[in-house]
Amino acid sequence: MSAAQGRVALGLEHHGAGRLAEAEALYREALAEEPHNIDALHFLGVVALQRGDPARAVELISQSLSHNSGNAPACSNLGLALAALGRNAEALRRMLEALALQPGYADALANLQRLMKQMTPDTEEGRDALMILGEAHSGANELDEAADCMRRILEQRPADADAHNLLGNVLRNQARHGEALRHYEQAIVHDSNPVVAFQNLLFCMMCAPGFSAADLHARHREFARRFEQPLLGPAPAFANPHDPERRLRIGYFSPDFRANVVGHYVQPVFANHDRRRFEIYGYFGGASADGVTRQIAALVDHWHEVRALSDADLVALMRGHQLDILVDLCGHGPGNRILAFARRAAPLQVNYLDYSATTGLSSMDYRLTTEYCDPRGIADPYYSERLCRLPDTYWTYNPTVGLPLAALPSQANGYVTFGSFNLYYRVTGEVLDLWTRVLQAVPGSRLVIVSVAPGSTQAALVEKLARAGIARERIDIHGVVPYEAYHQLIGSVDIGLAPFPYNGATTLMDCVWNGVPVVAKAGGETFSTRLGCSVLAGMGLEELIAADHDDYVRIAAGLASSPRRLSELRQTLRQKLEHSSMRDFPGFARALESAYRSIWRAWCNAQTKS
């Protein structure tokens, strides 16, 4: 550290303690030694602003940025100084620049929020600032604030598609599915290319009540007609040798090869692929890598980070690798590149893992599933893909946390605690009504529920339960919790309650891993209603799958009144899961490879015949 930097560091200590005169003197000494010291110029400008001289602050901080334009805090503070001079448009640009340099930067967001109170969304800059602010609030699960930003835009610009789409996401996360769907529909109407809004609508339909398999299939096929069809051209002439038994090149695409459900699912698969028979390519489309990303990259033969590539360039890259089978692990989810598949990057294209319905695309040849998740003869008409059924399970379970099993909470508490650990957008009004019946059937019982945003979302939940006679002290509400704390919270309940129609599987497996039995409603005709039940069935726990609402209450209340059974489950569920096909990583990899070999043989046979 230079002497000048030492003085800046000491000046910051005084500055933080409110001793502006001492801080200013040290910054000036630093500048005397290094006239272009960017930190001294910046912080001297902050002192000027704090002393009521914004013009001098603009001059000093601008000098600092002329030597280092990538300093997000300096950009944000320059914005503050410009706003103090009434130069709001310039101030807004500087604050947006700070957020572009450092997304989620708290000080810049706070400064932007203050500035927006002086501006209206009738200008492009004001509108853009509200969008950025709304996205930041939404990402922080501050849903009321995010909704307020979007409604301010829509008051001035009722046809703003981006605002309708983000408001739809906010309302979905508040479990207000009907309202969310209406805003997605508005976004689709007003956007010239509403791919993302349409995909958000498709996902929301899976979470909302009242949609049949036929409804979901029809809207996915509508997506394909609008967005896939224009991209379809003559089938490429692939030169892949038609040898059904040779070593195959398998490509996997995902934006979630990171510390994420998908990343944890695929690690044991990639680690157990038979490299003598399969050559593995990984295509990572995510914005940022982490330690899990690096672990996954080390497990494949060829690794490519492709986020910056256009769809056309991505397909050209994949074709150049002469893949035999390309597996999409994302579907219509966030970060997807589903329309790249319309351009046909490999002879066989397969959808798997992180999407719970058909893609709707004619260019997606197969979807991997199981007999339980998609019963033969019932599910097939609702897919554009051919269904290839894995023999035992749809996925692996690979948790990164293995906390010691806690004692049964009811033994110490004197009451039974139920728990919901799914994301709140899966909890419909019908689900809350049923959980109310469960709480009424078990006097004194409590409910722990997570991922409920503060403000109006929590208030609406409390009010709904209060109307049914459930006192506030019986409900323990949490927002989004960190991963290990989430597992600890699971250990604090006696019985898990699965929502519907989208019951989820990872959360259910997390509960079982922590010794917590989960009551679920039997699925209908869609994958998303059956995937969680498939876990219970695969572990021989059909006793926890309810035929209807009355049966759901009966099972939950029955468990609550059977402490011996609960204690037994507490001690045996993890072991039962450990010995299931979901934890047999080599066996699952062989089953997956067998599916790939089967569809490859079928393709080779078809090529030979043609």
C-alpha positions in Angstrom: 0.0 0.0 0.0 1.4 3.4 -1.0 1.6 6.3 1.5 -1.3 8.0 -0.3 -3.5 4.9 0.0 -2.6 4.6 3.6 -3.9 8.2 4.1 -7.1 7.3 2.2 -7.6 4.3 4.4 -7.1 6.3 7.6 -9.4 9.0 6.1 -12.1 6.4 5.6 -12.0 5.5 9.3 -12.5 9.1 10.3 -15.2 9.5 7.5 -17.1 6.5 8.8 -17.0 7.9 12.3 -18.5 11.3 11.1 -15.2 13.2 11.5 -15.4 15.0 8.2 -12.7 17.6 8.8 -10.1 14.9 9.7 -11.2 12.8 6.7 -11.0 15.7 4.3 -7.5 16.7 5.5 -6.2 13.1 4.9 -7.8 12.9 1.4 -6.1 16.2 0.5 -2.8 15.0 1.7 -3.2 11.9 -0.4 -4.0 14.0 -3.5 -0.9 16.2 -2.8 1.2 13.0 -3.2 -0.9 11.4 -6.0 -3.0 14.1 -7.8 -5.0 11.4 -9.7 -5.7 9.1 -6.7 -9.2 7.9 -7.7 -10.3 7.1 -4.1 -9.1 10.4 -2.6 -11.0 12.3 -5.4 -14.1 10.2 -4.9 -14.3 10.4 -1.1 -13.4 14.1 -1.1 -16.4 14.5 -3.4 -18.5 12.6 -0.9 -17.4 15.0 1.8 -18.3 18.0 -0.3 -21.8 16.5 -0.9 -22.2 15.9 2.8 -21.3 19.5 3.5 -23.9 20.8 1.1 -21.7 21.6 -2.0 -23.0 19.2 -4.7 -21.4 21.2 -7.5 -18.0 20.6 -6.0 -18.9 17.0 -5.4 -19.8 16.5 -9.1 -16.5 18.0 -10.1 -14.4 15.8 -7.8 -16.2 12.5 -8.4 -16.3 13.1 -12.1 -12.5 13.5 -12.0 -12.2 10.2 -10.2 -14.4 8.4 -12.8 -12.4 9.9 -15.6 -9.5 7.7 -14.3 -11.7 4.6 -13.5 -15.1 4.6 -15.1 -15.9 1.2 -13.7 -16.3 2.3 -10.1 -20.0 1.5 -9.2 -20.0 3.3 -5.8 -18.5 6.5 -7.5 -21.2 6.3 -10.2 -23.9 6.0 -7.6 -22.5 8.9 -5.5 -22.2 11.1 -8.6 -25.9 10.4 -9.2 -26.7 11.6 -5.7 -24.7 14.8 -6.3 -26.4 15.4 -9.7 -29.8 14.9 -8.1 -29.0 17.4 -5.4 -28.5 19.9 -8.3 -31.8 19.0 -9.8 -30.2 17.3 -12.8 -32.4 14.3 -12.5 -32.0 12.8 -15.9 -28.2 12.7 -15.6 -28.5 11.4 -12.0 -30.7 8.6 -13.2 -28.2 7.6 -15.9 -25.4 7.4 -13.4 -27.4 5.3 -10.9 -28.4 2.9 -13.7 -24.7 2.8 -14.8 -23.8 1.8 -11.2 -26.3 -1.0 -11.2 -25.1 -2.2 -14.6 -21.6 -2.4 -13.2 -22.7 -4.0 -10.0 -26.2 -5.6 -10.2 -28.1 -5.6 -6.9 -25.8 -2.9 -5.4 -27.8 -1.9 -2.3 -26.6 1.8 -2.1 -27.4 2.4 -5.8 -30.8 0.8 -5.4 -31.5 3.0 -2.3 -30.4 6.1 -4.2 -32.5 5.1 -7.2 -35.5 4.6 -5.0 -35.1 8.1 -3.5 -34.7 9.7 -6.9 -37.8 7.9 -8.3 -39.9 9.7 -5.8 -39.1 12.9 -7.7 -39.7 11.4 -11.2 -42.5 9.8 -13.1 -42.6 6.9 -15.5 -43.9 9.0 -18.4 -40.3 9.4 -19.6 -38.3 6.6 -21.0 -35.6 7.1 -18.3 -38.2 7.1 -15.5 -39.8 4.0 -16.9 -36.5 2.1 -17.2 -35.5 3.1 -13.7 -38.8 1.7 -12.3 -38.3 -1.6 -14.2 -34.8 -2.0 -12.8 -36.0 -1.1 -9.3 -38.9 -3.5 -9.7 -36.7 -6.4 -10.8 -34.4 -5.7 -7.8 -37.3 -5.8 -5.4 -38.7 -8.9 -7.0 -35.3 -10.7 -6.7 -35.1 -9.8 -3.0 -38.6 -11.2 -2.5 -39.9 -7.7 -1.7 -43.0 -8.3 -3.7 -45.2 -5.4 -2.6 -42.5 -2.9 -3.6 -41.9 -4.7 -6.9 -45.7 -4.6 -7.7 -45.8 -0.9 -6.8 -43.1 -0.1 -9.3 -44.9 -2.0 -12.1 -48.3 -0.5 -11.3 -46.7 3.0 -11.5 -45.5 2.1 -15.0 -48.8 0.7 -16.1 -50.8 3.7 -14.9 -48.9 5.8 -17.5 -48.2 3.0 -20.0 -51.0 0.4 -19.9 -49.6 -1.5 -22.9 -46.1 -1.9 -21.4 -45.4 -5.6 -22.0 -42.4 -5.8 -19.7 -44.3 -4.3 -16.8 -47.2 -6.7 -17.3 -44.8 -9.7 -17.4 -42.9 -8.7 -14.3 -46.1 -8.0 -12.4 -47.3 -11.4 -13.5 -44.2 -12.9 -11.9 -44.8 -11.0 -8.7 -48.4 -12.0 -8.5 -47.6 -15.6 -9.2 -45.0 -15.6 -6.3 -47.8 -14.2 -4.1 -49.9 -17.2 -5.1 -52.4 -14.9 -6.9 -52.4 -17.1 -10.0 -55.5 -15.8 -11.7 -54.3 -12.2 -11.6 -50.8 -13.4 -12.7 -52.3 -15.2 -15.7 -54.2 -12.1 -16.8 -51.0 -10.0 -16.8 -49.1 -12.6 -18.8 -51.9 -12.6 -21.3 -51.6 -8.8 -21.5 -47.8 -9.0 -22.0 -48.3 -11.5 -24.8 -50.8 -9.2 -26.5 -48.6 -6.1 -26.3 -45.2 -7.6 -27.0 -44.0 -8.1 -30.6 -42.0 -11.2 -29.6 -43.5 -12.4 -26.3 -41.4 -15.6 -25.9 -40.6 -15.1 -22.2 -44.1 -13.9 -21.2 -45.6 -17.0 -23.0 -43.2 -19.3 -21.2 -44.1 -17.6 -17.8 -47.7 -18.2 -18.6 -47.1 -21.9 -19.3 -45.3 -22.4 -16.0 -48.0 -20.5 -14.1 -50.7 -22.7 -15.6 -48.9 -25.8 -14.1 -49.1 -24.2 -10.6 -52.6 -22.8 -10.9 -55.7 -24.9 -10.2 -58.2 -25.8 -12.9 -56.0 -26.7 -15.9 -56.2 -30.1 -17.5 -53.5 -32.0 -19.4 -55.3 -31.1 -22.6 -55.2 -27.4 -21.6 -51.5 -27.5 -21.0 -50.8 -29.4 -24.1 -52.9 -27.0 -26.2 -51.0 -23.9 -25.0 -47.6 -25.5 -25.4 -48.5 -26.4 -29.0 -49.7 -22.8 -29.5 -46.2 -21.7 -28.3 -44.6 -24.0 -30.9 -46.8 -22.7 -33.7 -45.9 -19.1 -32.9 -42.3 -19.4 -32.1 -40.9 -22.7 -33.3 -42.7 -23.0 -36.6 -41.0 -20.0 -38.3 -37.6 -21.4 -37.4 -38.1 -24.9 -38.9 -36.3 -25.6 -42.1 -35.3 -28.6 -44.1 -33.9 -31.3 -41.8 -30.1 -31.1 -41.7 -28.2 -34.0 -43.3 -26.3 -35.4 -40.3 -23.3 -37.5 -41.2 -23.4 -39.5 -37.9 -22.4 -43.2 -38.6 -25.5 -45.4 -38.4 -23.9 -47.9 -36.0 -26.3 -48.7 -33.2 -23.6 -50.0 -30.8 -20.7 -47.5 -31.2 -19.6 -45.0 -28.6 -22.2 -42.2 -28.6 -21.6 -38.5 -28.2 -24.1 -37.1 -25.7 -24.5 -33.3 -25.2 -26.3 -31.8 -22.2 -27.4 -28.1 -22.1 -28.5 -26.2 -19.0 -28.2 -22.7 -17.5 -28.1 -24.3 -14.1 -24.8 -26.3 -13.9 -24.2 -24.6 -10.6 -25.2 -24.8 -6.9 -28.8 -25.5 -7.9 -31.2 -28.4 -7.9 -30.2 -29.3 -11.5 -26.5 -29.1 -10.7 -26.8 -31.4 -7.7 -29.0 -33.9 -9.7 -26.6 -34.2 -12.6 -23.3 -34.4 -10.7 -23.6 -38.1 -9.9 -24.9 -38.9 -13.4 -21.9 -37.3 -15.0 -19.6 -39.0 -12.5 -21.0 -42.4 -13.4 -21.4 -42.2 -17.1 -19.5 -45.1 -18.9 -16.8 -43.2 -20.8 -16.0 -46.3 -22.9 -19.5 -46.1 -24.4 -20.4 -42.5 -24.1 -18.5 -39.2 -24.8 -20.0 -36.4 -22.8 -20.3 -32.7 -23.8 -21.5 -30.0 -21.3 -23.0 -26.7 -22.5 -23.4 -24.2 -19.7 -25.8 -21.3 -20.5 -25.7 -19.7 -17.1 -24.7 -16.1 -16.2 -22.2 -17.0 -13.5 -20.2 -20.0 -12.5 -19.5 -21.3 -9.0 -17.7 -24.2 -7.3 -20.3 -26.7 -8.4 -19.9 -25.4 -12.0 -16.2 -26.2 -11.8 -16.9 -29.6 -10.4 -19.4 -30.5 -13.2 -17.0 -29.2 -15.8 -14.3 -31.6 -14.5 -16.7 -34.5 -14.9 -17.4 -34.2 -18.6 -15.1 -34.8 -21.6 -15.8 -31.4 -23.2 -17.0 -28.3 -21.5 -18.4 -25.1 -23.2 -19.7 -21.9 -21.7 -22.3 -20.7 -24.3 -24.3 -17.9 -22.7 -22.8 -15.3 -25.0 -23.6 -17.2 -28.2 -26.7 -16.5 -30.3 -29.0 -19.4 -31.0 -27.5 -19.8 -34.5 -24.0 -19.8 -33.2 -24.9 -22.2 -30.4 -26.4 -24.6 -32.9 -23.4 -24.3 -35.2 -21.0 -25.1 -32.3 -23.1 -28.2 -31.4 -23.3 -29.4 -34.9 -19.6 -29.1 -35.2 -19.2 -31.5 -32.3 -21.2 -34.1 -34.2 -23.4 -35.0 -31.3 -25.6 -38.0 -31.6 -28.0 -37.1 -28.8 -28.6 -33.6 -27.4 -30.3 -33.4 -24.0 -32.1 -30.2 -22.9 -32.3 -30.0 -19.1 -34.3 -26.8 -19.0 -37.4 -26.8 -21.1 -39.2 -23.5 -20.9 -37.5 -22.5 -17.6 -35.5 -19.4 -16.9 -32.3 -19.2 -19.0 -33.6 -21.7 -21.5 -32.5 -21.9 -25.2 -35.4 -23.9 -26.3 -35.7 -22.2 -29.7 -32.2 -23.2 -30.5 -33.5 -26.8 -30.6 -35.9 -25.8 -33.4 -32.8 -25.3 -35.6 -31.9 -29.0 -34.9 -28.4 -29.3 -33.5 -28.3 -33.2 -33.3 -30.0 -36.1 -35.0 -31.9 -36.8 -31.7 -33.0 -34.1 -29.3 -34.3 -35.1 -25.8 -36.0 -33.1 -23.0 -35.4 -34.2 -19.5 -35.3 -33.2 -15.8 -36.2 -29.5 -15.1 -39.5 -29.1 -16.9 -42.7 -30.7 -15.9 -44.7 -30.8 -19.1 -44.3 -31.2 -22.8 -42.2 -28.6 -24.6 -44.7 -28.6 -27.4 -41.9 -28.5 -29.9 -42.0 -30.9 -32.9 -38.2 -30.6 -33.0 -37.9 -32.2 -29.6 -37.9 -35.9 -30.4 -38.2 -37.5 -27.0 -39.0 -36.8 -23.4 -37.6 -38.9 -20.6 -40.1 -39.9 -17.9 -41.3 -42.9 -15.9 -44.4 -45.1 -15.9 -45.6 -43.6 -12.7 -45.2 -40.0 -13.7 -46.7 -40.5 -17.2 -48.8 -43.7 -17.3 -48.7 -45.5 -20.6 -51.8 -44.9 -22.7 -53.0 -42.0 -20.6 -50.2 -39.4 -20.8 -48.9 -39.9 -24.3 -51.5 -37.8 -26.2 -50.5 -34.8 -24.2 -46.9 -34.7 -25.4 -45.4 -33.5 -28.7 -42.4 -35.7 -27.9 -42.3 -39.5 -27.8 -42.1 -40.7 -24.2 -39.1 -42.8 -23.2 -39.8 -44.3 -19.8 -37.0 -44.9 -17.3 -37.5 -48.1 -15.3 -37.4 -47.0 -11.6 -37.0 -43.3 -11.0 -36.9 -40.0 -12.8 -33.9 -38.5 -10.9 -31.2 -38.9 -8.4 -31.1 -37.3 -5.0 -27.8 -35.7 -4.1 -28.2 -33.4 -1.1 -25.2 -31.3 0.1 -26.4 -31.3 3.7 -26.8 -34.3 6.0 -27.7 -32.9 9.4 -28.1 -35.4 12.3 -31.7 -36.5 12.6 -33.4 -34.5 15.3 -35.7 -36.0 17.9 -39.4 -35.9 17.1 -40.3 -32.3 17.8 -43.8 -33.1 19.2 -42.2 -35.1 22.1 -40.6 -31.9 23.4 -43.2 -29.4 22.2 -46.3 -31.2 23.4 -48.1 -30.5 20.1 -47.7 -31.6 16.5 -46.1 -29.3 13.9 -46.9 -29.6 10.3 -44.7 -28.0 7.6 -44.7 -26.7 4.0 -41.3 -26.1 2.5 -42.3 -25.6 -1.2 -42.0 -22.3 -2.9 -45.2 -20.3 -2.0 -46.4 -20.0 -5.6 -47.4 -23.7 -5.4 -49.7 -23.0 -2.5 -53.2 -22.3 -4.0 -56.3 -21.2 -2.1 -57.7 -24.7 -2.3 -54.5 -26.0 -0.7 -54.8 -23.5 2.2 -58.4 -24.5 2.7 -57.3 -28.2 3.0 -54.5 -27.4 5.4 -56.9 -25.4 7.5 -59.0 -28.6 7.8 -55.9 -30.5 8.9 -55.1 -27.9 11.6 -58.7 -28.1 12.8 -58.6 -31.9 12.9 -55.5 -31.8 15.2 -56.2 -29.4 18.1 -53.2 -27.3 19.2 -51.2 -28.3 16.1 -48.9 -25.7 14.4 -48.0 -25.0 10.8 -44.5 -23.9 9.6 -44.6 -22.4 6.1 -41.6 -20.9 4.1 -41.0 -18.6 1.2 -43.9 -16.3 2.0 -42.9 -12.7 1.1 -43.3 -10.1 3.8 -46.1 -7.5 3.7 -49.4 -8.2 2.0 -48.5 -11.8 1.1 -48.0 -12.8 4.7 -51.0 -10.7 5.8 -53.3 -12.4 3.3 -52.2 -15.8 4.5 -52.8 -14.9 8.2 -56.2 -13.4 7.4 -57.3 -16.4 5.4 -56.4 -18.8 8.2 -57.9 -16.5 10.9 -61.2 -16.5 9.1 -61.1 -20.3 9.5 -60.5 -20.0 13.2 -56.7 -20.7 13.1 -55.0 -18.3 15.6 -51.9 -16.4 14.5 -49.7 -18.1 17.2 -50.3 -21.4 15.5 -48.6 -20.2 12.3 -44.8 -19.8 11.9 -44.2 -17.9 8.7 -40.8 -17.5 7.1 -39.5 -15.9 3.9 -36.8 -17.4 1.7 -34.3 -19.2 4.0 -30.7 -20.3 3.3 -30.2 -23.9 2.3 -28.8 -25.2 5.6 -31.3 -23.3 7.6 -34.0 -24.7 5.4 -32.9 -28.2 6.3 -32.8 -27.3 10.0 -36.3 -25.9 9.7 -37.5 -29.2 8.1 -36.1 -31.0 11.2 -38.3 -28.8 13.4 -41.6 -30.3 12.1 -43.2 -33.6 12.6 -45.2 -34.0 9.3 -44.8 -32.4 5.9 -47.7 -31.3 3.8 -47.4 -31.3 0.0 -49.3 -28.7 -2.1 -51.1 -29.4 -5.3 -51.6 -29.4 -8.3 -47.8 -28.9 -8.6 -46.5 -30.9 -5.6 -42.8 -31.0 -6.3 -40.2 -33.7 -5.7 -37.0 -32.1 -4.4 -38.7 -30.6 -1.4 -40.4 -33.9 -0.7 -37.1 -35.7 -0.8 -35.5 -33.1 1.4 -38.2 -33.8 4.0 -37.8 -37.5 3.8 -34.0 -37.1 4.1 -34.6 -35.3 7.4 -37.0 -38.0 8.7 -40.2 -36.1 8.0 -43.1 -38.0 6.3 -45.0 -36.0 3.8 -48.7 -36.3 3.0 -49.5 -35.7 -0.7 -52.6 -35.8 -2.8 -52.7 -38.4 -5.5 -51.8 -37.0 -8.9 -54.1 -36.7 -11.9 -53.3 -36.8 -15.6 -50.3 -34.4 -15.6 -46.6 -35.0 -14.7 -46.6 -32.0 -12.4 -49.3 -33.5 -10.2 -47.6 -36.9 -10.0 -43.9 -36.3 -9.6 -43.9 -35.9 -5.8 -46.1 -38.9 -5.4 -43.7 -40.9 -7.5 -41.1 -40.4 -4.9 -43.4 -41.8 -2.1 -44.4 -44.7 -4.3 -40.8 -45.5 -5.2 -40.0 -45.7 -1.5 -43.0 -47.9 -0.7 -44.8 -45.1 1.1 -48.1 -45.3 -0.7 -49.8 -45.0 2.7 -49.0 -41.2 2.6 -50.7 -40.6 -0.8 -54.3 -39.4 -0.3 -57.0 -40.3 -2.8 -59.0 -37.1 -2.1 -59.3 -34.2 0.3 -61.0 -36.2 3.1 -58.3 -38.9 2.8 -55.6 -36.2 3.0 -57.0 -35.0 6.3 -57.4 -38.6 7.6 -53.8 -39.5 6.8 -52.4 -36.3 8.3 -54.5 -36.5 11.5 -53.8 -40.2 11.8 -50.1 -39.6 11.7 -50.4 -36.8 14.3 -52.2 -39.2 16.7 -49.5 -41.9 16.3 -46.3 -40.8 17.9 -44.9 -44.3 17.7 -45.4 -44.4 14.0 -43.9 -40.9 13.6 -40.9 -41.9 15.7 -40.4 -45.0 13.6 -40.5 -42.9 10.4 -38.2 -40.3 11.9 -35.5 -43.0 12.4 -36.0 -45.0 9.1 -36.9 -42.6 6.3 -33.4 -41.5 5.5 -32.2 -45.1 5.4 -35.1 -46.0 3.2 -34.2 -43.2 0.8 -30.5 -44.1 1.0 -31.4 -47.6 -0.3 -33.8 -46.4 -3.0 -33.0 -46.2 -6.7 -32.7 -42.4 -6.2 -29.5 -42.9 -4.4 -28.2 -45.7 -6.6 -26.1 -43.4 -8.8 -24.3 -46.1 -10.9 -27.6 -47.9 -11.5 -29.4 -44.7 -12.5 -26.6 -43.8 -14.9 -26.9 -47.3 -16.5 -30.7 -46.8 -16.9 -30.2 -43.4 -18.5 -27.6 -44.8 -20.9 -29.9 -47.7 -21.7 -32.6 -45.2 -22.7 -30.1 -43.3 -24.9 -29.0 -46.5 -26.5 -32.6 -47.6 -27.2 -33.6 -44.4 -28.9 -30.3 -44.4 -30.9 -30.9 -47.9 -32.1 -34.4 -46.8 -33.2 -32.9 -43.9 -35.1 -30.3 -46.0 -36.8 -33.0 -48.5 -37.8 -35.1 -45.8 -39.3 -32.1 -44.4 -41.3 -31.3 -47.8 -42.6 -34.9 -48.3 -43.8 -35.0 -44.9 -45.4 
